[in-house]
Amino acid sequence: MLKVTKEDKDAFGRDRRRKHHHWLVSVYYADGEKFGRVYTDKDKATRFAERQRRSPVVKTARVTQVS
């Protein structure tokens, strides 16, 4: 998985060519499985992560900006 640094996050906002950003939702399950989904809308990504967190089999769900 890519490590996004503070400098990378700052650069995302300054790119005039970019029309939208990409948000990766990483879901980690109690049995060790991982699942990821990419959204272009941060609100949708956040809602998906919150919905996943309510499940008893989900250990963690996080949202990270990837581009």
Contacts in CASP RR format, 6 or more apart in sequence:
PFRMAT RR
TARGET T0000
AUTHOR 0000-0000-0000
METHOD contacts of the structure
MODEL  1
MLKVTKEDKDAFGRDRRRKHHHWLVSVYYADGEKFGRVYTDKDKATRFAE
RQRRSPVVKTARVTQVS
1 26 0 8 1.000
2 66 0 8 1.000
4 64 0 8 1.000
4 65 0 8 1.000
4 66 0 8 1.000
9 65 0 8 1.000
12 18 0 8 1.000
12 21 0 8 1.000
12 65 0 8 1.000
12 67 0 8 1.000
13 21 0 8 1.000
18 67 0 8 1.000
20 40 0 8 1.000
20 41 0 8 1.000
21 40 0 8 1.000
21 42 0 8 1.000
21 65 0 8 1.000
21 67 0 8 1.000
22 38 0 8 1.000
22 39 0 8 1.000
22 40 0 8 1.000
22 65 0 8 1.000
22 66 0 8 1.000
22 67 0 8 1.000
23 38 0 8 1.000
23 39 0 8 1.000
23 40 0 8 1.000
23 41 0 8 1.000
23 42 0 8 1.000
23 45 0 8 1.000
23 63 0 8 1.000
23 64 0 8 1.000
23 65 0 8 1.000
23 66 0 8 1.000
24 36 0 8 1.000
24 37 0 8 1.000
24 38 0 8 1.000
24 45 0 8 1.000
24 63 0 8 1.000
24 64 0 8 1.000
24 65 0 8 1.000
24 66 0 8 1.000
25 36 0 8 1.000
25 37 0 8 1.000
25 38 0 8 1.000
25 39 0 8 1.000
25 45 0 8 1.000
25 48 0 8 1.000
25 49 0 8 1.000
25 52 0 8 1.000
25 61 0 8 1.000
25 62 0 8 1.000
25 63 0 8 1.000
26 34 0 8 1.000
26 35 0 8 1.000
26 36 0 8 1.000
26 60 0 8 1.000
26 61 0 8 1.000
26 62 0 8 1.000
26 64 0 8 1.000
27 34 0 8 1.000
27 35 0 8 1.000
27 36 0 8 1.000
27 37 0 8 1.000
27 49 0 8 1.000
27 52 0 8 1.000
27 58 0 8 1.000
27 60 0 8 1.000
27 61 0 8 1.000
28 34 0 8 1.000
28 58 0 8 1.000
28 59 0 8 1.000
28 60 0 8 1.000
28 61 0 8 1.000
29 35 0 8 1.000
29 57 0 8 1.000
29 58 0 8 1.000
29 59 0 8 1.000
30 57 0 8 1.000
30 58 0 8 1.000
30 59 0 8 1.000
31 57 0 8 1.000
32 59 0 8 1.000
37 45 0 8 1.000
37 48 0 8 1.000
38 66 0 8 1.000
39 45 0 8 1.000
39 48 0 8 1.000
42 63 0 8 1.000
42 65 0 8 1.000
45 63 0 8 1.000
46 63 0 8 1.000
49 61 0 8 1.000
49 62 0 8 1.000
49 63 0 8 1.000
50 61 0 8 1.000
52 58 0 8 1.000
52 61 0 8 1.000
53 60 0 8 1.000
53 61 0 8 1.000
END
